[in-house]
Amino acid sequence: LSIIRDLEERRISISSDFQRGDEETGVWSEKMNITFIDSRMKGYGIGLITFVRYVDEEIWSVLDGGNRCRALRDFYNGVFKWDGKKYDELSGDERGKLDYMTMPCEKLTIEPGDPPDTIAEMFTRLNTSSKTLSAGELCKAHGYRRNILEIEVAKKIVGGDAWTNSSVTDARIDAI
């Protein structure tokens, strides 16, 4: 795994003034690490991991994706298990799903003529421009197929015709 090799050989540094946590620890729990590995193994989107460095430096810094990098490194090093297995217990096909070459990454080099606050500006834009989903938006996402009884009941209680195309029958809802 190129990303893990680069981390272990110190060609990539997770620790920086703009990252949460240090090189070894971040802000993710073990459950969050496992969920990330699970997402990668299932081929789900994991977001872009962004590296940055000044043109005259050899070491890349993680601009965005430090906790994802730690999760990959720690799983590779046997710190936690996914699906009851450590990395060295995975099949070759499973290991291939974690390959850096298939991971969405971007490497940006800061040139001498770039403004001095370029890295800070990129970091700010990457980490402050998203809006947290509301509880209602999460429910909508979970119930998009209209086949979860609890969500369909809630829609009926709230009213409107959003529930009319539900695969849950009115009789089941009315019984509740």
C-alpha positions as CSV (number, residue, x, y, z in Angstrom):
1,L,0.0,0.0,0.0
2,S,1.7,3.1,-1.2
3,I,0.0,5.5,1.2
4,I,0.9,3.4,4.2
5,R,4.5,2.9,3.0
6,D,4.7,6.7,2.4
7,L,3.4,7.3,6.0
8,E,5.8,4.8,7.6
9,E,8.8,6.0,5.6
10,R,7.8,9.6,6.5
11,R,7.2,10.8,3.0
12,I,3.8,11.8,4.2
13,S,3.2,13.6,7.5
14,I,-0.2,13.6,9.1
15,S,0.8,15.9,11.9
16,S,0.7,19.6,11.1
17,D,-0.5,22.9,12.7
18,F,-3.8,22.5,10.8
19,Q,-4.6,18.9,11.6
20,R,-6.6,17.7,14.7
21,G,-4.5,15.4,16.8
22,D,-0.9,14.4,16.3
23,E,0.8,11.9,14.1
24,E,-0.4,9.0,16.2
25,T,-3.9,10.0,17.4
26,G,-6.7,11.9,15.7
27,V,-10.3,12.5,16.7
28,W,-11.8,9.3,15.4
29,S,-12.9,6.5,17.7
30,E,-12.1,2.9,16.9
31,K,-15.7,2.5,15.6
32,M,-15.2,5.4,13.2
33,N,-11.9,3.8,12.0
34,I,-13.7,0.5,11.4
35,T,-16.6,2.2,9.6
36,F,-14.1,4.0,7.3
37,I,-12.4,0.7,6.4
38,D,-15.8,-0.9,5.9
39,S,-16.8,1.9,3.5
40,R,-13.5,1.4,1.6
41,M,-14.0,-2.4,1.5
42,K,-17.6,-2.0,0.2
43,G,-16.4,0.5,-2.5
44,Y,-18.4,3.4,-0.9
45,G,-17.1,6.9,-1.4
46,I,-14.6,8.0,1.1
47,G,-13.9,11.5,0.0
48,L,-10.8,13.0,-1.5
49,I,-7.6,12.8,0.6
50,T,-5.6,15.9,-0.1
51,F,-1.8,16.3,0.3
52,V,0.1,19.5,0.0
53,R,3.8,20.5,0.1
54,Y,6.0,23.5,-0.8
55,V,7.9,23.0,-4.0
56,D,11.2,22.9,-2.2
57,E,10.1,20.2,0.3
58,E,10.1,16.5,-0.1
59,I,7.6,15.6,2.6
60,W,3.9,15.8,1.8
61,S,1.5,17.0,4.6
62,V,-2.1,15.8,4.8
63,L,-4.3,18.8,4.2
64,D,-7.5,16.9,4.4
65,G,-7.9,13.2,5.4
66,G,-5.7,12.8,8.4
67,N,-8.1,10.6,10.3
68,R,-8.6,8.5,7.1
69,C,-4.8,8.1,6.7
70,R,-4.5,7.1,10.4
71,A,-7.3,4.5,10.0
72,L,-5.6,3.0,7.0
73,R,-2.2,2.9,8.7
74,D,-3.6,1.6,12.0
75,F,-5.6,-1.1,10.3
76,Y,-2.6,-2.2,8.3
77,N,-0.5,-2.3,11.5
78,G,-3.1,-4.5,13.3
79,V,-4.3,-1.9,15.7
80,F,-8.0,-2.9,15.0
81,K,-10.0,-5.5,13.1
82,W,-12.5,-5.1,10.3
83,D,-15.1,-7.9,9.9
84,G,-13.2,-9.9,12.6
85,K,-9.9,-9.8,10.7
86,K,-6.7,-7.9,10.9
87,Y,-5.1,-6.6,7.7
88,D,-2.7,-9.5,7.4
89,E,-5.6,-12.0,7.6
90,L,-7.3,-10.5,4.5
91,S,-7.4,-12.2,1.1
92,G,-5.4,-10.6,-1.7
93,D,-8.6,-9.2,-3.3
94,E,-9.6,-7.6,0.0
95,R,-6.1,-6.1,0.4
96,G,-6.4,-4.7,-3.1
97,K,-9.5,-2.7,-2.1
98,L,-7.3,-0.6,0.3
99,D,-4.7,0.1,-2.4
100,Y,-3.6,3.8,-2.5
101,M,-3.5,3.7,-6.2
102,T,-7.3,3.2,-6.4
103,M,-8.0,5.8,-3.6
104,P,-9.2,9.3,-4.5
105,C,-6.2,11.4,-3.6
106,E,-4.9,14.8,-4.8
107,K,-1.4,16.2,-4.4
108,L,-1.0,19.9,-4.6
109,T,2.4,21.7,-4.8
110,I,2.7,25.2,-3.4
111,E,4.8,27.2,-5.8
112,P,7.1,30.2,-4.8
113,G,4.7,32.7,-6.4
114,D,1.6,31.4,-4.5
115,P,0.2,33.7,-1.8
116,P,1.7,32.9,1.7
117,D,-1.7,31.9,3.1
118,T,-2.5,29.4,0.3
119,I,-2.5,26.3,2.5
120,A,-4.5,27.9,5.2
121,E,-7.1,29.1,2.6
122,M,-7.4,25.6,1.1
123,F,-7.7,24.0,4.5
124,T,-10.4,26.6,5.5
125,R,-12.4,26.0,2.3
126,L,-12.2,22.2,2.7
127,N,-13.2,22.1,6.3
128,T,-15.7,24.9,6.8
129,S,-17.8,24.9,3.7
130,S,-20.0,21.8,4.5
131,K,-23.3,22.0,6.3
132,T,-24.2,19.3,8.8
133,L,-27.2,17.3,7.9
134,S,-30.3,17.8,10.0
135,A,-32.1,14.9,11.6
136,G,-34.9,15.3,9.1
137,E,-32.4,15.1,6.2
138,L,-30.9,12.0,7.6
139,C,-34.4,10.4,8.0
140,K,-35.1,11.3,4.4
141,A,-31.9,9.7,3.2
142,H,-32.6,6.5,5.2
143,G,-36.1,6.3,4.0
144,Y,-35.6,7.2,0.4
145,R,-37.0,3.8,-0.7
146,R,-40.2,4.3,1.3
147,N,-40.0,0.9,2.9
148,I,-39.2,1.6,6.5
149,L,-42.3,1.4,8.6
150,E,-41.2,3.9,11.3
151,I,-40.3,6.6,8.8
152,E,-43.5,6.1,6.8
153,V,-45.6,6.4,10.0
154,A,-43.8,9.6,10.9
155,K,-44.6,11.0,7.4
156,K,-48.3,10.1,7.9
157,I,-48.4,11.8,11.3
158,V,-46.8,14.9,9.9
159,G,-49.2,14.9,7.0
160,G,-48.9,15.8,3.4
161,D,-48.7,13.5,0.4
162,A,-45.1,12.6,0.7
163,W,-46.1,9.2,2.0
164,T,-48.5,8.3,-0.8
165,N,-45.9,6.3,-2.9
166,S,-44.9,4.3,0.1
167,S,-44.4,0.5,-0.2
168,V,-45.7,0.3,3.4
169,T,-49.5,-0.2,3.1
170,D,-51.9,2.3,4.6
171,A,-53.5,-0.6,6.5
172,R,-50.2,-1.3,8.4
173,I,-49.8,2.4,9.1
174,D,-53.5,2.8,10.2
175,A,-53.2,-0.2,12.5
176,I,-50.5,1.6,14.4
